[in-house]
Amino acid sequence: MSDNDEERMQFMALTGASSDDVATT
């Protein structure tokens, strides 16, 4: 797993509460 993927997972975990944020990302 690349660093970029790891950061993306962390970002999704932090913004996971708002599905709208994930959809627009």
PDB file of N, CA, C, O and CB in Angstrom:
ATOM      1  N   MET A   1       0.856  -1.212   0.000  1.00  0.00           N
ATOM      2  CA  MET A   1       0.000   0.000   0.000  1.00  0.00           C
ATOM      3  C   MET A   1       0.883   1.249   0.000  1.00  0.00           C
ATOM      4  O   MET A   1       1.798   1.383   0.812  1.00  0.00           O
ATOM      5  CB  MET A   1      -0.964   0.013   1.247  1.00  0.00           C
ATOM      6  N   SER A   2       0.591   2.140  -0.911  1.00  0.00           N
ATOM      7  CA  SER A   2       1.412   3.350  -1.020  1.00  0.00           C
ATOM      8  C   SER A   2       1.029   4.369   0.041  1.00  0.00           C
ATOM      9  O   SER A   2      -0.036   4.263   0.650  1.00  0.00           O
ATOM     10  CB  SER A   2       1.273   3.969  -2.414  1.00  0.00           C
ATOM     11  N   ASP A   3       1.891   5.356   0.265  1.00  0.00           N
ATOM     12  CA  ASP A   3       1.615   6.388   1.258  1.00  0.00           C
ATOM     13  C   ASP A   3       0.356   7.164   0.879  1.00  0.00           C
ATOM     14  O   ASP A   3      -0.422   7.565   1.744  1.00  0.00           O
ATOM     15  CB  ASP A   3       2.815   7.345   1.394  1.00  0.00           C
ATOM     16  N   ASN A   4       0.168   7.367  -0.415  1.00  0.00           N
ATOM     17  CA  ASN A   4      -0.993   8.126  -0.874  1.00  0.00           C
ATOM     18  C   ASN A   4      -2.270   7.395  -0.482  1.00  0.00           C
ATOM     19  O   ASN A   4      -3.224   8.022  -0.021  1.00  0.00           O
ATOM     20  CB  ASN A   4      -0.940   8.345  -2.407  1.00  0.00           C
ATOM     21  N   ASP A   5      -2.298   6.090  -0.659  1.00  0.00           N
ATOM     22  CA  ASP A   5      -3.480   5.309  -0.298  1.00  0.00           C
ATOM     23  C   ASP A   5      -3.712   5.370   1.210  1.00  0.00           C
ATOM     24  O   ASP A   5      -4.849   5.446   1.677  1.00  0.00           O
ATOM     25  CB  ASP A   5      -3.326   3.844  -0.761  1.00  0.00           C
ATOM     26  N   GLU A   6      -2.626   5.334   1.949  1.00  0.00           N
ATOM     27  CA  GLU A   6      -2.740   5.351   3.408  1.00  0.00           C
ATOM     28  C   GLU A   6      -3.337   6.677   3.874  1.00  0.00           C
ATOM     29  O   GLU A   6      -4.197   6.712   4.755  1.00  0.00           O
ATOM     30  CB  GLU A   6      -1.358   5.120   4.068  1.00  0.00           C
ATOM     31  N   GLU A   7      -2.867   7.768   3.267  1.00  0.00           N
ATOM     32  CA  GLU A   7      -3.399   9.082   3.650  1.00  0.00           C
ATOM     33  C   GLU A   7      -4.865   9.184   3.250  1.00  0.00           C
ATOM     34  O   GLU A   7      -5.673   9.776   3.965  1.00  0.00           O
ATOM     35  CB  GLU A   7      -2.579  10.224   2.993  1.00  0.00           C
ATOM     36  N   ARG A   8      -5.203   8.601   2.096  1.00  0.00           N
ATOM     37  CA  ARG A   8      -6.591   8.653   1.634  1.00  0.00           C
ATOM     38  C   ARG A   8      -7.503   7.914   2.609  1.00  0.00           C
ATOM     39  O   ARG A   8      -8.611   8.365   2.898  1.00  0.00           O
ATOM     40  CB  ARG A   8      -6.717   8.048   0.219  1.00  0.00           C
ATOM     41  N   MET A   9      -7.028   6.774   3.113  1.00  0.00           N
ATOM     42  CA  MET A   9      -7.827   6.008   4.069  1.00  0.00           C
ATOM     43  C   MET A   9      -8.030   6.817   5.341  1.00  0.00           C
ATOM     44  O   MET A   9      -9.118   6.816   5.917  1.00  0.00           O
ATOM     45  CB  MET A   9      -7.152   4.657   4.391  1.00  0.00           C
ATOM     46  N   GLN A  10      -6.979   7.510   5.780  1.00  0.00           N
ATOM     47  CA  GLN A  10      -7.092   8.330   6.991  1.00  0.00           C
ATOM     48  C   GLN A  10      -8.057   9.476   6.750  1.00  0.00           C
ATOM     49  O   GLN A  10      -8.848   9.817   7.630  1.00  0.00           O
ATOM     50  CB  GLN A  10      -5.710   8.873   7.422  1.00  0.00           C
ATOM     51  N   PHE A  11      -8.000  10.073   5.572  1.00  0.00           N
ATOM     52  CA  PHE A  11      -8.885  11.187   5.241  1.00  0.00           C
ATOM     53  C   PHE A  11     -10.336  10.713   5.231  1.00  0.00           C
ATOM     54  O   PHE A  11     -11.221  11.380   5.766  1.00  0.00           O
ATOM     55  CB  PHE A  11      -8.505  11.802   3.872  1.00  0.00           C
ATOM     56  N   MET A  12     -10.566   9.568   4.622  1.00  0.00           N
ATOM     57  CA  MET A  12     -11.924   9.030   4.563  1.00  0.00           C
ATOM     58  C   MET A  12     -12.413   8.670   5.960  1.00  0.00           C
ATOM     59  O   MET A  12     -13.599   8.807   6.262  1.00  0.00           O
ATOM     60  CB  MET A  12     -11.981   7.796   3.643  1.00  0.00           C
ATOM     61  N   ALA A  13     -11.496   8.210   6.812  1.00  0.00           N
ATOM     62  CA  ALA A  13     -11.869   7.849   8.170  1.00  0.00           C
ATOM     63  C   ALA A  13     -12.287   9.089   8.949  1.00  0.00           C
ATOM     64  O   ALA A  13     -13.222   9.048   9.749  1.00  0.00           O
ATOM     65  CB  ALA A  13     -10.710   7.135   8.879  1.00  0.00           C
ATOM     66  N   LEU A  14     -11.577  10.202   8.704  1.00  0.00           N
ATOM     67  CA  LEU A  14     -11.881  11.439   9.421  1.00  0.00           C
ATOM     68  C   LEU A  14     -13.176  12.061   8.900  1.00  0.00           C
ATOM     69  O   LEU A  14     -13.964  12.603   9.675  1.00  0.00           O
ATOM     70  CB  LEU A  14     -10.719  12.439   9.287  1.00  0.00           C
ATOM     71  N   THR A  15     -13.392  11.982   7.592  1.00  0.00           N
ATOM     72  CA  THR A  15     -14.567  12.610   6.995  1.00  0.00           C
ATOM     73  C   THR A  15     -15.674  11.583   6.749  1.00  0.00           C
ATOM     74  O   THR A  15     -16.680  11.887   6.108  1.00  0.00           O
ATOM     75  CB  THR A  15     -14.189  13.305   5.680  1.00  0.00           C
ATOM     76  N   GLY A  16     -15.482  10.378   7.260  1.00  0.00           N
ATOM     77  CA  GLY A  16     -16.462   9.319   7.046  1.00  0.00           C
ATOM     78  C   GLY A  16     -17.823   9.675   7.623  1.00  0.00           C
ATOM     79  O   GLY A  16     -18.846   9.153   7.179  1.00  0.00           O
ATOM     80  N   ALA A  17     -17.839  10.564   8.614  1.00  0.00           N
ATOM     81  CA  ALA A  17     -19.102  10.936   9.246  1.00  0.00           C
ATOM     82  C   ALA A  17     -20.006  11.653   8.249  1.00  0.00           C
ATOM     83  O   ALA A  17     -21.231  11.580   8.341  1.00  0.00           O
ATOM     84  CB  ALA A  17     -18.850  11.827  10.474  1.00  0.00           C
ATOM     85  N   SER A  18     -19.379  12.355   7.284  1.00  0.00           N
ATOM     86  CA  SER A  18     -20.179  13.089   6.301  1.00  0.00           C
ATOM     87  C   SER A  18     -20.040  12.423   4.935  1.00  0.00           C
ATOM     88  O   SER A  18     -19.030  12.592   4.251  1.00  0.00           O
ATOM     89  CB  SER A  18     -19.742  14.583   6.229  1.00  0.00           C
ATOM     90  N   SER A  19     -21.049  11.675   4.550  1.00  0.00           N
ATOM     91  CA  SER A  19     -20.992  10.978   3.263  1.00  0.00           C
ATOM     92  C   SER A  19     -20.933  11.982   2.124  1.00  0.00           C
ATOM     93  O   SER A  19     -20.398  11.673   1.059  1.00  0.00           O
ATOM     94  CB  SER A  19     -22.207  10.046   3.091  1.00  0.00           C
ATOM     95  N   ASP A  20     -21.471  13.174   2.328  1.00  0.00           N
ATOM     96  CA  ASP A  20     -21.454  14.210   1.284  1.00  0.00           C
ATOM     97  C   ASP A  20     -20.014  14.601   0.964  1.00  0.00           C
ATOM     98  O   ASP A  20     -19.665  14.791  -0.201  1.00  0.00           O
ATOM     99  CB  ASP A  20     -22.267  15.461   1.729  1.00  0.00           C
ATOM    100  N   ASP A  21     -19.184  14.721   1.987  1.00  0.00           N
ATOM    101  CA  ASP A  21     -17.790  15.125   1.769  1.00  0.00           C
ATOM    102  C   ASP A  21     -17.063  14.052   0.959  1.00  0.00           C
ATOM    103  O   ASP A  21     -16.270  14.367   0.072  1.00  0.00           O
ATOM    104  CB  ASP A  21     -17.065  15.368   3.126  1.00  0.00           C
ATOM    105  N   VAL A  22     -17.332  12.808   1.264  1.00  0.00           N
ATOM    106  CA  VAL A  22     -16.671  11.712   0.561  1.00  0.00           C
ATOM    107  C   VAL A  22     -17.137  11.658  -0.886  1.00  0.00           C
ATOM    108  O   VAL A  22     -16.349  11.367  -1.786  1.00  0.00           O
ATOM    109  CB  VAL A  22     -16.947  10.371   1.263  1.00  0.00           C
ATOM    110  N   ALA A  23     -18.402  11.934  -1.108  1.00  0.00           N
ATOM    111  CA  ALA A  23     -18.965  11.851  -2.458  1.00  0.00           C
ATOM    112  C   ALA A  23     -18.400  12.958  -3.346  1.00  0.00           C
ATOM    113  O   ALA A  23     -18.180  12.755  -4.541  1.00  0.00           O
ATOM    114  CB  ALA A  23     -20.503  11.942  -2.408  1.00  0.00           C
ATOM    115  N   THR A  24     -18.170  14.119  -2.757  1.00  0.00           N
ATOM    116  CA  THR A  24     -17.693  15.254  -3.557  1.00  0.00           C
ATOM    117  C   THR A  24     -16.188  15.223  -3.702  1.00  0.00           C
ATOM    118  O   THR A  24     -15.627  16.006  -4.468  1.00  0.00           O
ATOM    119  CB  THR A  24     -18.126  16.577  -2.928  1.00  0.00           C
ATOM    120  N   THR A  25     -15.520  14.333  -2.982  1.00  0.00           N
ATOM    121  CA  THR A  25     -14.065  14.259  -3.055  1.00  0.00           C
ATOM    122  C   THR A  25     -13.654  13.457  -4.274  1.00  0.00           C
ATOM    123  O   THR A  25     -12.462  13.275  -4.520  1.00  0.00           O
ATOM    124  CB  THR A  25     -13.478  13.635  -1.775  1.00  0.00           C
TER     125      THR A  25
END
